[in-house]
Amino acid sequence: MIAATLLMLAQATATPVPAPMAAPVSPERGDARCLAAFGLLANDPKPDVQRASQMGALFFYGKLLGRNPRIDLRAAMTEAAAIAGPQVKAELQRCGGELQRSGEAMQAVGAALAGTAPRATPTPRPTPSPTATRRR
């Protein structure tokens, strides 16, 4: 639902966003752009947008660190923060779509496991014997 909120926000303007004409970027740079784009929504007055921003930022931060644990995050974010205007909207559409697909995949796995996972039952604690509780 939150990813859908982001997609609605990105699609809300009257003019369609043409595909970016820039050269393709590396997956690492793409994830940094997503992190930067979601970061721009952090101060939105709508709570749903703020939550979506947090989820998106954490998702892409995790991807960046998973892809390259030694990433120079400051340098990557400085470069990614240069995106502006229509490019931000295009990035939100791309990144929001990825976030939504990942969320749907997780929900599908959860639903599948809910039907097959054994239910946890509490293990009863043994009642202490009277001799074990006496002080010596």
N, CA, C and O atoms as CSV, one atom per row, in Angstrom:
chain,resi,resn,atom,element,x,y,z
A,1,MET,N,N,0.819,-1.186,0.000
A,1,MET,CA,C,0.000,0.000,0.000
A,1,MET,C,C,0.867,1.256,0.000
A,1,MET,O,O,0.557,2.222,-0.698
A,2,ILE,N,N,1.943,1.251,0.770
A,2,ILE,CA,C,2.783,2.431,0.838
A,2,ILE,C,C,3.507,2.641,-0.479
A,2,ILE,O,O,3.632,3.773,-0.947
A,3,ALA,N,N,3.986,1.559,-1.081
A,3,ALA,CA,C,4.640,1.695,-2.383
A,3,ALA,C,C,3.638,2.211,-3.406
A,3,ALA,O,O,3.990,3.000,-4.283
A,4,ALA,N,N,2.400,1.769,-3.298
A,4,ALA,CA,C,1.367,2.261,-4.205
A,4,ALA,C,C,1.135,3.755,-3.993
A,4,ALA,O,O,0.887,4.488,-4.951
A,5,THR,N,N,1.215,4.209,-2.741
A,5,THR,CA,C,1.087,5.636,-2.451
A,5,THR,C,C,2.184,6.413,-3.152
A,5,THR,O,O,1.932,7.473,-3.727
A,6,LEU,N,N,3.401,5.889,-3.105
A,6,LEU,CA,C,4.509,6.563,-3.791
A,6,LEU,C,C,4.295,6.595,-5.294
A,6,LEU,O,O,4.553,7.608,-5.944
A,7,LEU,N,N,3.824,5.489,-5.841
A,7,LEU,CA,C,3.570,5.474,-7.279
A,7,LEU,C,C,2.487,6.476,-7.650
A,7,LEU,O,O,2.594,7.147,-8.677
A,8,MET,N,N,1.456,6.588,-6.840
A,8,MET,CA,C,0.409,7.572,-7.118
A,8,MET,C,C,0.976,8.981,-7.064
A,8,MET,O,O,0.643,9.822,-7.899
A,9,LEU,N,N,1.832,9.240,-6.084
A,9,LEU,CA,C,2.443,10.569,-5.987
A,9,LEU,C,C,3.295,10.859,-7.214
A,9,LEU,O,O,3.256,11.965,-7.754
A,10,ALA,N,N,4.048,9.890,-7.645
A,10,ALA,CA,C,4.926,10.089,-8.784
A,10,ALA,C,C,4.136,10.274,-10.074
A,10,ALA,O,O,4.593,10.949,-10.997
A,11,GLN,N,N,2.956,9.677,-10.135
A,11,GLN,CA,C,2.150,9.767,-11.347
A,11,GLN,C,C,1.134,10.903,-11.298
A,11,GLN,O,O,0.358,11.072,-12.238
A,12,ALA,N,N,1.124,11.677,-10.231
A,12,ALA,CA,C,0.073,12.665,-10.009
A,12,ALA,C,C,0.149,13.896,-10.901
A,12,ALA,O,O,-0.860,14.584,-11.056
A,13,THR,N,N,1.269,14.199,-11.479
A,13,THR,CA,C,1.348,15.400,-12.297
A,13,THR,C,C,0.658,15.185,-13.629
A,13,THR,O,O,0.468,14.052,-14.070
A,14,ALA,N,N,0.291,16.272,-14.255
A,14,ALA,CA,C,-0.486,16.197,-15.496
A,14,ALA,C,C,0.345,15.751,-16.699
A,14,ALA,O,O,-0.204,15.172,-17.636
A,15,THR,N,N,1.622,16.000,-16.694
A,15,THR,CA,C,2.430,15.650,-17.854
A,15,THR,C,C,3.192,14.369,-17.608
A,15,THR,O,O,3.766,14.177,-16.536
A,16,PRO,N,N,3.200,13.485,-18.601
A,16,PRO,CA,C,3.963,12.258,-18.429
A,16,PRO,C,C,5.463,12.546,-18.437
A,16,PRO,O,O,5.929,13.508,-19.049
A,17,VAL,N,N,6.191,11.702,-17.751
A,17,VAL,CA,C,7.638,11.866,-17.681
A,17,VAL,C,C,8.271,11.000,-18.759
A,17,VAL,O,O,8.080,9.784,-18.768
A,18,PRO,N,N,9.031,11.619,-19.674
A,18,PRO,CA,C,9.706,10.806,-20.670
A,18,PRO,C,C,10.812,9.998,-20.012
A,18,PRO,O,O,11.337,10.384,-18.968
A,19,ALA,N,N,11.158,8.890,-20.617
A,19,ALA,CA,C,12.249,8.075,-20.085
A,19,ALA,C,C,13.523,8.901,-20.079
A,19,ALA,O,O,13.780,9.651,-21.021
A,20,PRO,N,N,14.320,8.773,-19.033
A,20,PRO,CA,C,15.554,9.547,-18.966
A,20,PRO,C,C,16.459,9.217,-20.147
A,20,PRO,O,O,16.572,8.060,-20.553
A,21,MET,N,N,17.098,10.245,-20.690
A,21,MET,CA,C,17.948,10.068,-21.855
A,21,MET,C,C,19.397,9.795,-21.456
A,21,MET,O,O,20.239,9.532,-22.315
A,22,ALA,N,N,19.686,9.855,-20.176
A,22,ALA,CA,C,21.054,9.637,-19.720
A,22,ALA,C,C,21.465,8.194,-19.956
A,22,ALA,O,O,20.631,7.298,-20.091
A,23,ALA,N,N,22.768,7.998,-20.000
A,23,ALA,CA,C,23.303,6.652,-20.160
A,23,ALA,C,C,22.884,5.802,-18.965
A,23,ALA,O,O,22.706,6.323,-17.864
A,24,PRO,N,N,22.728,4.506,-19.176
A,24,PRO,CA,C,22.364,3.641,-18.051
A,24,PRO,C,C,23.400,3.735,-16.934
A,24,PRO,O,O,24.591,3.917,-17.185
A,25,VAL,N,N,22.928,3.609,-15.717
A,25,VAL,CA,C,23.820,3.687,-14.566
A,25,VAL,C,C,24.008,2.288,-13.999
A,25,VAL,O,O,23.229,1.377,-14.279
A,26,SER,N,N,25.048,2.136,-13.202
A,26,SER,CA,C,25.305,0.851,-12.559
A,26,SER,C,C,24.187,0.554,-11.566
A,26,SER,O,O,23.508,1.473,-11.107
A,27,PRO,N,N,23.988,-0.724,-11.230
A,27,PRO,CA,C,22.973,-1.041,-10.219
A,27,PRO,C,C,23.218,-0.305,-8.899
A,27,PRO,O,O,22.269,0.121,-8.240
A,28,GLU,N,N,24.483,-0.156,-8.514
A,28,GLU,CA,C,24.810,0.548,-7.275
A,28,GLU,C,C,24.378,2.019,-7.358
A,28,GLU,O,O,23.790,2.550,-6.415
A,29,ARG,N,N,24.667,2.659,-8.466
A,29,ARG,CA,C,24.254,4.064,-8.625
A,29,ARG,C,C,22.742,4.181,-8.692
A,29,ARG,O,O,22.164,5.134,-8.167
A,30,GLY,N,N,22.104,3.223,-9.331
A,30,GLY,CA,C,20.643,3.235,-9.383
A,30,GLY,C,C,20.029,3.132,-7.999
A,30,GLY,O,O,19.060,3.827,-7.691
A,31,ASP,N,N,20.592,2.262,-7.160
A,31,ASP,CA,C,20.087,2.137,-5.794
A,31,ASP,C,C,20.348,3.408,-4.989
A,31,ASP,O,O,19.520,3.809,-4.171
A,32,ALA,N,N,21.489,4.037,-5.219
A,32,ALA,CA,C,21.781,5.304,-4.529
A,32,ALA,C,C,20.792,6.382,-4.960
A,32,ALA,O,O,20.361,7.191,-4.138
A,33,ARG,N,N,20.433,6.398,-6.231
A,33,ARG,CA,C,19.429,7.367,-6.700
A,33,ARG,C,C,18.087,7.108,-6.042
A,33,ARG,O,O,17.373,8.044,-5.683
A,34,CYS,N,N,17.744,5.839,-5.885
A,34,CYS,CA,C,16.482,5.511,-5.215
A,34,CYS,C,C,16.508,5.984,-3.765
A,34,CYS,O,O,15.534,6.560,-3.279
A,35,LEU,N,N,17.607,5.745,-3.085
A,35,LEU,CA,C,17.739,6.193,-1.703
A,35,LEU,C,C,17.589,7.707,-1.623
A,35,LEU,O,O,16.906,8.218,-0.736
A,36,ALA,N,N,18.222,8.423,-2.542
A,36,ALA,CA,C,18.125,9.888,-2.558
A,36,ALA,C,C,16.693,10.336,-2.856
A,36,ALA,O,O,16.190,11.260,-2.217
A,37,ALA,N,N,16.035,9.692,-3.816
A,37,ALA,CA,C,14.670,10.076,-4.178
A,37,ALA,C,C,13.713,9.851,-3.017
A,37,ALA,O,O,12.876,10.707,-2.731
A,38,PHE,N,N,13.827,8.707,-2.343
A,38,PHE,CA,C,12.964,8.454,-1.190
A,38,PHE,C,C,13.278,9.425,-0.061
A,38,PHE,O,O,12.377,9.838,0.670
A,39,GLY,N,N,14.531,9.789,0.085
A,39,GLY,CA,C,14.924,10.754,1.106
A,39,GLY,C,C,14.266,12.105,0.907
A,39,GLY,O,O,13.981,12.810,1.875
A,40,LEU,N,N,14.024,12.470,-0.341
A,40,LEU,CA,C,13.380,13.753,-0.626
A,40,LEU,C,C,11.941,13.803,-0.119
A,40,LEU,O,O,11.392,14.887,0.076
A,41,LEU,N,N,11.331,12.647,0.093
A,41,LEU,CA,C,9.942,12.601,0.554
A,41,LEU,C,C,9.815,12.543,2.073
A,41,LEU,O,O,8.702,12.534,2.600
A,42,ALA,N,N,10.928,12.504,2.771
A,42,ALA,CA,C,10.905,12.307,4.222
A,42,ALA,C,C,10.143,13.398,4.968
A,42,ALA,O,O,9.564,13.127,6.020
A,43,ASN,N,N,10.130,14.606,4.456
A,43,ASN,CA,C,9.472,15.713,5.157
A,43,ASN,C,C,8.089,16.029,4.610
A,43,ASN,O,O,7.531,17.085,4.908
A,44,ASP,N,N,7.538,15.134,3.822
A,44,ASP,CA,C,6.193,15.353,3.296
A,44,ASP,C,C,5.204,15.403,4.461
A,44,ASP,O,O,5.353,14.649,5.423
A,45,PRO,N,N,4.197,16.278,4.393
A,45,PRO,CA,C,3.252,16.375,5.512
A,45,PRO,C,C,2.332,15.159,5.659
A,45,PRO,O,O,1.729,14.979,6.716
A,46,LYS,N,N,2.213,14.332,4.634
A,46,LYS,CA,C,1.310,13.177,4.707
A,46,LYS,C,C,2.019,11.998,5.375
A,46,LYS,O,O,3.092,11.588,4.933
A,47,PRO,N,N,1.420,11.452,6.439
A,47,PRO,CA,C,2.048,10.330,7.148
A,47,PRO,C,C,2.309,9.112,6.255
A,47,PRO,O,O,3.332,8.445,6.406
A,48,ASP,N,N,1.386,8.816,5.322
A,48,ASP,CA,C,1.601,7.664,4.428
A,48,ASP,C,C,2.841,7.859,3.569
A,48,ASP,O,O,3.595,6.916,3.332
A,49,VAL,N,N,3.049,9.077,3.106
A,49,VAL,CA,C,4.212,9.368,2.275
A,49,VAL,C,C,5.483,9.281,3.123
A,49,VAL,O,O,6.509,8.787,2.655
A,50,GLN,N,N,5.417,9.756,4.359
A,50,GLN,CA,C,6.579,9.661,5.242
A,50,GLN,C,C,6.949,8.197,5.504
A,50,GLN,O,O,8.124,7.834,5.467
A,51,ARG,N,N,5.938,7.359,5.769
A,51,ARG,CA,C,6.209,5.933,6.011
A,51,ARG,C,C,6.780,5.272,4.752
A,51,ARG,O,O,7.710,4.469,4.826
A,52,ALA,N,N,6.214,5.621,3.608
A,52,ALA,CA,C,6.725,5.062,2.356
A,52,ALA,C,C,8.163,5.506,2.119
A,52,ALA,O,O,8.990,4.730,1.642
A,53,SER,N,N,8.450,6.740,2.450
A,53,SER,CA,C,9.807,7.261,2.313
A,53,SER,C,C,10.772,6.473,3.191
A,53,SER,O,O,11.866,6.114,2.755
A,54,GLN,N,N,10.365,6.208,4.417
A,54,GLN,CA,C,11.213,5.450,5.337
A,54,GLN,C,C,11.433,4.024,4.836
A,54,GLN,O,O,12.553,3.513,4.855
A,55,MET,N,N,10.356,3.392,4.389
A,55,MET,CA,C,10.481,2.016,3.891
A,55,MET,C,C,11.387,1.969,2.668
A,55,MET,O,O,12.264,1.111,2.568
A,56,GLY,N,N,11.171,2.891,1.745
A,56,GLY,CA,C,11.989,2.919,0.537
A,56,GLY,C,C,13.442,3.199,0.840
A,56,GLY,O,O,14.336,2.571,0.272
A,57,ALA,N,N,13.682,4.153,1.748
A,57,ALA,CA,C,15.062,4.492,2.089
A,57,ALA,C,C,15.760,3.297,2.740
A,57,ALA,O,O,16.902,2.989,2.400
A,58,LEU,N,N,15.089,2.628,3.665
A,58,LEU,CA,C,15.701,1.461,4.310
A,58,LEU,C,C,15.933,0.324,3.324
A,58,LEU,O,O,16.964,-0.347,3.379
A,59,PHE,N,N,14.986,0.106,2.429
A,59,PHE,CA,C,15.118,-0.953,1.428
A,59,PHE,C,C,16.349,-0.713,0.556
A,59,PHE,O,O,17.175,-1.608,0.376
A,60,PHE,N,N,16.467,0.502,0.017
A,60,PHE,CA,C,17.582,0.767,-0.897
A,60,PHE,C,C,18.907,0.949,-0.156
A,60,PHE,O,O,19.967,0.681,-0.722
A,61,TYR,N,N,18.866,1.395,1.087
A,61,TYR,CA,C,20.081,1.449,1.895
A,61,TYR,C,C,20.596,0.018,2.110
A,61,TYR,O,O,21.792,-0.248,1.990
A,62,GLY,N,N,19.694,-0.874,2.421
A,62,GLY,CA,C,20.063,-2.279,2.593
A,62,GLY,C,C,20.616,-2.887,1.319
A,62,GLY,O,O,21.576,-3.656,1.356
A,63,LYS,N,N,20.011,-2.545,0.192
A,63,LYS,CA,C,20.522,-3.052,-1.085
A,63,LYS,C,C,21.931,-2.539,-1.348
A,63,LYS,O,O,22.806,-3.290,-1.780
A,64,LEU,N,N,22.144,-1.256,-1.085
A,64,LEU,CA,C,23.477,-0.680,-1.304
A,64,LEU,C,C,24.531,-1.382,-0.451
A,64,LEU,O,O,25.586,-1.765,-0.955
A,65,LEU,N,N,24.248,-1.548,0.826
A,65,LEU,CA,C,25.217,-2.197,1.710
A,65,LEU,C,C,25.369,-3.679,1.396
A,65,LEU,O,O,26.459,-4.234,1.532
A,66,GLY,N,N,24.296,-4.313,0.982
A,66,GLY,CA,C,24.382,-5.719,0.602
A,66,GLY,C,C,25.201,-5.912,-0.666
A,66,GLY,O,O,25.938,-6.889,-0.803
A,67,ARG,N,N,25.066,-4.992,-1.568
A,67,ARG,CA,C,25.802,-5.054,-2.832
A,67,ARG,C,C,27.280,-4.741,-2.623
A,67,ARG,O,O,28.147,-5.366,-3.234
A,68,ASN,N,N,27.563,-3.762,-1.750
A,68,ASN,CA,C,28.935,-3.333,-1.532
A,68,ASN,C,C,29.079,-2.842,-0.088
A,68,ASN,O,O,28.848,-1.665,0.189
A,69,PRO,N,N,29.457,-3.733,0.831
A,69,PRO,CA,C,29.566,-3.329,2.237
A,69,PRO,C,C,30.590,-2.222,2.485
A,69,PRO,O,O,30.551,-1.563,3.524
A,70,ARG,N,N,31.490,-2.019,1.553
A,70,ARG,CA,C,32.521,-0.986,1.730
A,70,ARG,C,C,32.226,0.279,0.928
A,70,ARG,O,O,33.124,1.081,0.674
A,71,ILE,N,N,30.989,0.453,0.538
A,71,ILE,CA,C,30.627,1.612,-0.276
A,71,ILE,C,C,30.950,2.915,0.459
A,71,ILE,O,O,30.771,3.027,1.672
A,72,ASP,N,N,31.418,3.870,-0.293
A,72,ASP,CA,C,31.604,5.220,0.249
A,72,ASP,C,C,30.233,5.886,0.131
A,72,ASP,O,O,29.917,6.529,-0.871
A,73,LEU,N,N,29.437,5.715,1.170
A,73,LEU,CA,C,28.048,6.173,1.128
A,73,LEU,C,C,27.962,7.676,0.922
A,73,LEU,O,O,27.077,8.154,0.213
A,74,ARG,N,N,28.855,8.412,1.522
A,74,ARG,CA,C,28.832,9.870,1.361
A,74,ARG,C,C,29.032,10.247,-0.102
A,74,ARG,O,O,28.303,11.088,-0.627
A,75,ALA,N,N,30.006,9.640,-0.764
A,75,ALA,CA,C,30.264,9.940,-2.176
A,75,ALA,C,C,29.097,9.501,-3.052
A,75,ALA,O,O,28.689,10.223,-3.962
A,76,ALA,N,N,28.563,8.316,-2.773
A,76,ALA,CA,C,27.441,7.812,-3.572
A,76,ALA,C,C,26.216,8.700,-3.443
A,76,ALA,O,O,25.532,8.973,-4.428
A,77,MET,N,N,25.940,9.155,-2.209
A,77,MET,CA,C,24.770,9.994,-1.992
A,77,MET,C,C,24.981,11.407,-2.525
A,77,MET,O,O,24.026,12.040,-2.974
A,78,THR,N,N,26.200,11.908,-2.483
A,78,THR,CA,C,26.480,13.230,-3.046
A,78,THR,C,C,26.209,13.215,-4.541
A,78,THR,O,O,25.603,14.141,-5.080
A,79,GLU,N,N,26.660,12.163,-5.206
A,79,GLU,CA,C,26.412,12.035,-6.646
A,79,GLU,C,C,24.920,11.842,-6.923
A,79,GLU,O,O,24.374,12.466,-7.833
A,80,ALA,N,N,24.267,10.995,-6.156
A,80,ALA,CA,C,22.852,10.702,-6.376
A,80,ALA,C,C,21.970,11.902,-6.073
A,80,ALA,O,O,20.917,12.061,-6.690
A,81,ALA,N,N,22.379,12.745,-5.140
A,81,ALA,CA,C,21.570,13.901,-4.749
A,81,ALA,C,C,21.489,14.945,-5.857
A,81,ALA,O,O,20.711,15.895,-5.759
A,82,ALA,N,N,22.276,14.778,-6.897
A,82,ALA,CA,C,22.245,15.734,-8.003
A,82,ALA,C,C,21.003,15.569,-8.878
A,82,ALA,O,O,20.736,16.419,-9.727
A,83,ILE,N,N,20.239,14.492,-8.687
A,83,ILE,CA,C,19.022,14.332,-9.488
A,83,ILE,C,C,18.028,15.411,-9.080
A,83,ILE,O,O,17.961,15.793,-7.911
A,84,ALA,N,N,17.263,15.897,-10.039
A,84,ALA,CA,C,16.324,16.977,-9.735
A,84,ALA,C,C,15.136,16.933,-10.681
A,84,ALA,O,O,15.177,16.289,-11.729
A,85,GLY,N,N,14.089,17.624,-10.293
A,85,GLY,CA,C,12.914,17.833,-11.130
A,85,GLY,C,C,12.316,16.563,-11.699
A,85,GLY,O,O,12.026,15.622,-10.960
A,86,PRO,N,N,12.129,16.533,-13.017
A,86,PRO,CA,C,11.493,15.373,-13.648
A,86,PRO,C,C,12.263,14.069,-13.423
A,86,PRO,O,O,11.671,12.990,-13.418
A,87,GLN,N,N,13.565,14.169,-13.241
A,87,GLN,CA,C,14.343,12.955,-13.015
A,87,GLN,C,C,13.983,12.314,-11.667
A,87,GLN,O,O,13.986,11.090,-11.539
A,88,VAL,N,N,13.674,13.139,-10.675
A,88,VAL,CA,C,13.258,12.603,-9.374
A,88,VAL,C,C,11.963,11.819,-9.550
A,88,VAL,O,O,11.809,10.725,-9.007
A,89,LYS,N,N,11.044,12.383,-10.304
A,89,LYS,CA,C,9.765,11.715,-10.536
A,89,LYS,C,C,9.978,10.381,-11.250
A,89,LYS,O,O,9.363,9.376,-10.892
A,90,ALA,N,N,10.835,10.374,-12.244
A,90,ALA,CA,C,11.123,9.138,-12.966
A,90,ALA,C,C,11.764,8.109,-12.036
A,90,ALA,O,O,11.444,6.922,-12.099
A,91,GLU,N,N,12.666,8.568,-11.177
A,91,GLU,CA,C,13.310,7.649,-10.230
A,91,GLU,C,C,12.293,7.101,-9.235
A,91,GLU,O,O,12.337,5.917,-8.899
A,92,LEU,N,N,11.378,7.944,-8.761
A,92,LEU,CA,C,10.356,7.464,-7.832
A,92,LEU,C,C,9.457,6.424,-8.491
A,92,LEU,O,O,9.042,5.465,-7.841
A,93,GLN,N,N,9.156,6.602,-9.758
A,93,GLN,CA,C,8.348,5.601,-10.458
A,93,GLN,C,C,9.108,4.284,-10.557
A,93,GLN,O,O,8.556,3.220,-10.280
A,94,ARG,N,N,10.361,4.359,-10.948
A,94,ARG,CA,C,11.180,3.150,-11.105
A,94,ARG,C,C,11.393,2.473,-9.753
A,94,ARG,O,O,11.172,1.271,-9.606
A,95,CYS,N,N,11.820,3.251,-8.782
A,95,CYS,CA,C,12.154,2.702,-7.463
A,95,CYS,C,C,10.905,2.243,-6.716
A,95,CYS,O,O,10.919,1.203,-6.057
A,96,GLY,N,N,9.828,3.015,-6.818
A,96,GLY,CA,C,8.571,2.625,-6.181
A,96,GLY,C,C,8.051,1.322,-6.745
A,96,GLY,O,O,7.508,0.496,-6.011
A,97,GLY,N,N,8.213,1.129,-8.056
A,97,GLY,CA,C,7.799,-0.127,-8.681
A,97,GLY,C,C,8.609,-1.302,-8.154
A,97,GLY,O,O,8.062,-2.371,-7.884
A,98,GLU,N,N,9.916,-1.098,-8.008
A,98,GLU,CA,C,10.766,-2.170,-7.474
A,98,GLU,C,C,10.393,-2.486,-6.032
A,98,GLU,O,O,10.314,-3.653,-5.649
A,99,LEU,N,N,10.164,-1.455,-5.240
A,99,LEU,CA,C,9.780,-1.658,-3.851
A,99,LEU,C,C,8.448,-2.404,-3.765
A,99,LEU,O,O,8.288,-3.310,-2.946
A,100,GLN,N,N,7.512,-2.024,-4.602
A,100,GLN,CA,C,6.204,-2.674,-4.590
A,100,GLN,C,C,6.318,-4.140,-4.997
A,100,GLN,O,O,5.709,-5.003,-4.365
A,101,ARG,N,N,7.090,-4.432,-6.044
A,101,ARG,CA,C,7.260,-5.831,-6.477
A,101,ARG,C,C,7.920,-6.666,-5.382
A,101,ARG,O,O,7.541,-7.817,-5.166
A,102,SER,N,N,8.896,-6.096,-4.697
A,102,SER,CA,C,9.559,-6.822,-3.609
A,102,SER,C,C,8.600,-7.077,-2.449
A,102,SER,O,O,8.597,-8.155,-1.856
A,103,GLY,N,N,7.790,-6.074,-2.135
A,103,GLY,CA,C,6.796,-6.243,-1.075
A,103,GLY,C,C,5.770,-7.304,-1.419
A,103,GLY,O,O,5.390,-8.103,-0.563
A,104,GLU,N,N,5.321,-7.319,-2.659
A,104,GLU,CA,C,4.351,-8.334,-3.092
A,104,GLU,C,C,4.963,-9.726,-3.039
A,104,GLU,O,O,4.292,-10.685,-2.657
A,105,ALA,N,N,6.232,-9.844,-3.418
A,105,ALA,CA,C,6.912,-11.144,-3.359
A,105,ALA,C,C,7.015,-11.626,-1.912
A,105,ALA,O,O,6.808,-12.806,-1.629
A,106,MET,N,N,7.333,-10.709,-1.003
A,106,MET,CA,C,7.412,-11.081,0.416
A,106,MET,C,C,6.052,-11.506,0.954
A,106,MET,O,O,5.960,-12.456,1.731
A,107,GLN,N,N,4.998,-10.808,0.546
A,107,GLN,CA,C,3.656,-11.173,0.994
A,107,GLN,C,C,3.262,-12.547,0.466
A,107,GLN,O,O,2.626,-13.327,1.175
A,108,ALA,N,N,3.637,-12.847,-0.773
A,108,ALA,CA,C,3.320,-14.151,-1.349
A,108,ALA,C,C,4.039,-15.268,-0.596
A,108,ALA,O,O,3.457,-16.322,-0.340
A,109,VAL,N,N,5.289,-15.040,-0.248
A,109,VAL,CA,C,6.034,-16.040,0.521
A,109,VAL,C,C,5.397,-16.211,1.897
A,109,VAL,O,O,5.226,-17.335,2.369
A,110,GLY,N,N,5.049,-15.102,2.538
A,110,GLY,CA,C,4.410,-15.172,3.848
A,110,GLY,C,C,3.101,-15.937,3.806
A,110,GLY,O,O,2.809,-16.732,4.699
A,111,ALA,N,N,2.306,-15.692,2.757
A,111,ALA,CA,C,1.033,-16.399,2.617
A,111,ALA,C,C,1.263,-17.886,2.397
A,111,ALA,O,O,0.541,-18.718,2.946
A,112,ALA,N,N,2.263,-18.220,1.597
A,112,ALA,CA,C,2.565,-19.628,1.349
A,112,ALA,C,C,3.046,-20.318,2.623
A,112,ALA,O,O,2.666,-21.454,2.903
A,113,LEU,N,N,3.874,-19.632,3.381
A,113,LEU,CA,C,4.385,-20.222,4.618
A,113,LEU,C,C,3.304,-20.332,5.682
A,113,LEU,O,O,3.338,-21.246,6.506
A,114,ALA,N,N,2.357,-19.422,5.676
A,114,ALA,CA,C,1.297,-19.448,6.683
A,114,ALA,C,C,0.490,-20.737,6.581
A,114,ALA,O,O,-0.009,-21.241,7.587
A,115,GLY,N,N,0.364,-21.262,5.383
A,115,GLY,CA,C,-0.396,-22.490,5.194
A,115,GLY,C,C,0.413,-23.743,5.466
A,115,GLY,O,O,-0.168,-24.809,5.668
A,116,THR,N,N,1.726,-23.650,5.479
A,116,THR,CA,C,2.548,-24.846,5.617
A,116,THR,C,C,3.391,-24.869,6.881
A,116,THR,O,O,3.857,-25.933,7.289
A,117,ALA,N,N,3.592,-23.737,7.497
A,117,ALA,CA,C,4.472,-23.691,8.666
A,117,ALA,C,C,3.784,-24.321,9.866
A,117,ALA,O,O,2.599,-24.085,10.099
A,118,PRO,N,N,4.527,-25.127,10.635
A,118,PRO,CA,C,3.921,-25.685,11.853
A,118,PRO,C,C,3.652,-24.572,12.858
A,118,PRO,O,O,4.438,-23.634,12.995
A,119,ARG,N,N,2.575,-24.688,13.528
A,119,ARG,CA,C,2.229,-23.669,14.518
A,119,ARG,C,C,3.013,-23.924,15.797
A,119,ARG,O,O,3.144,-25.056,16.264
A,120,ALA,N,N,3.509,-22.865,16.325
A,120,ALA,CA,C,4.261,-22.973,17.572
A,120,ALA,C,C,3.298,-23.172,18.726
A,120,ALA,O,O,2.328,-22.430,18.882
A,121,THR,N,N,3.577,-24.169,19.517
A,121,THR,CA,C,2.765,-24.382,20.715
A,121,THR,C,C,3.672,-24.199,21.917
A,121,THR,O,O,4.816,-24.653,21.916
A,122,PRO,N,N,3.165,-23.545,22.924
A,122,PRO,CA,C,4.015,-23.334,24.101
A,122,PRO,C,C,4.333,-24.660,24.770
A,122,PRO,O,O,3.475,-25.532,24.903
A,123,THR,N,N,5.563,-24.788,25.180
A,123,THR,CA,C,5.988,-25.988,25.893
A,123,THR,C,C,5.642,-25.796,27.363
A,123,THR,O,O,6.049,-24.809,27.976
A,124,PRO,N,N,4.885,-26.744,27.934
A,124,PRO,CA,C,4.527,-26.578,29.351
A,124,PRO,C,C,5.770,-26.717,30.222
A,124,PRO,O,O,6.631,-27.561,29.977
A,125,ARG,N,N,5.841,-25.885,31.224
A,125,ARG,CA,C,6.957,-25.953,32.160
A,125,ARG,C,C,6.664,-27.041,33.196
A,125,ARG,O,O,5.536,-27.176,33.669
A,126,PRO,N,N,7.677,-27.800,33.531
A,126,PRO,CA,C,7.439,-28.823,34.565
A,126,PRO,C,C,7.192,-28.165,35.914
A,126,PRO,O,O,7.767,-27.127,36.240
A,127,THR,N,N,6.346,-28.780,36.662
A,127,THR,CA,C,6.052,-28.296,38.001
A,127,THR,C,C,7.204,-28.692,38.908
A,127,THR,O,O,7.574,-29.865,38.953
A,128,PRO,N,N,7.784,-27.733,39.637
A,128,PRO,CA,C,8.905,-28.088,40.513
A,128,PRO,C,C,8.456,-29.008,41.642
A,128,PRO,O,O,7.367,-28.863,42.196
A,129,SER,N,N,9.305,-29.930,41.955
A,129,SER,CA,C,8.987,-30.847,43.057
A,129,SER,C,C,9.148,-30.118,44.380
A,129,SER,O,O,9.920,-29.162,44.467
A,130,PRO,N,N,8.442,-30.547,45.402
A,130,PRO,CA,C,8.539,-29.879,46.708
A,130,PRO,C,C,9.949,-29.919,47.270
A,130,PRO,O,O,10.353,-29.006,47.991
A,131,THR,N,N,10.700,-30.957,46.954
A,131,THR,CA,C,12.052,-31.057,47.520
A,131,THR,C,C,13.010,-30.099,46.806
A,131,THR,O,O,13.993,-29.652,47.396
A,132,ALA,N,N,12.734,-29.791,45.566
A,132,ALA,CA,C,13.613,-28.892,44.813
A,132,ALA,C,C,13.451,-27.455,45.257
A,132,ALA,O,O,14.378,-26.663,45.088
A,133,THR,N,N,12.324,-27.091,45.814
A,133,THR,CA,C,12.073,-25.716,46.197
A,133,THR,C,C,12.418,-25.439,47.657
A,133,THR,O,O,12.424,-24.281,48.073
A,134,ARG,N,N,12.713,-26.498,48.457
A,134,ARG,CA,C,13.055,-26.290,49.869
A,134,ARG,C,C,14.461,-25.736,49.989
A,134,ARG,O,O,15.361,-26.089,49.226
A,135,ARG,N,N,14.624,-24.863,50.963
A,135,ARG,CA,C,15.954,-24.332,51.261
A,135,ARG,C,C,16.686,-25.279,52.183
A,135,ARG,O,O,16.084,-25.913,53.050
A,136,ARG,N,N,17.925,-25.365,52.000
A,136,ARG,CA,C,18.731,-26.240,52.855
A,136,ARG,C,C,19.525,-25.445,53.809
A,136,ARG,O,O,20.268,-26.007,54.614
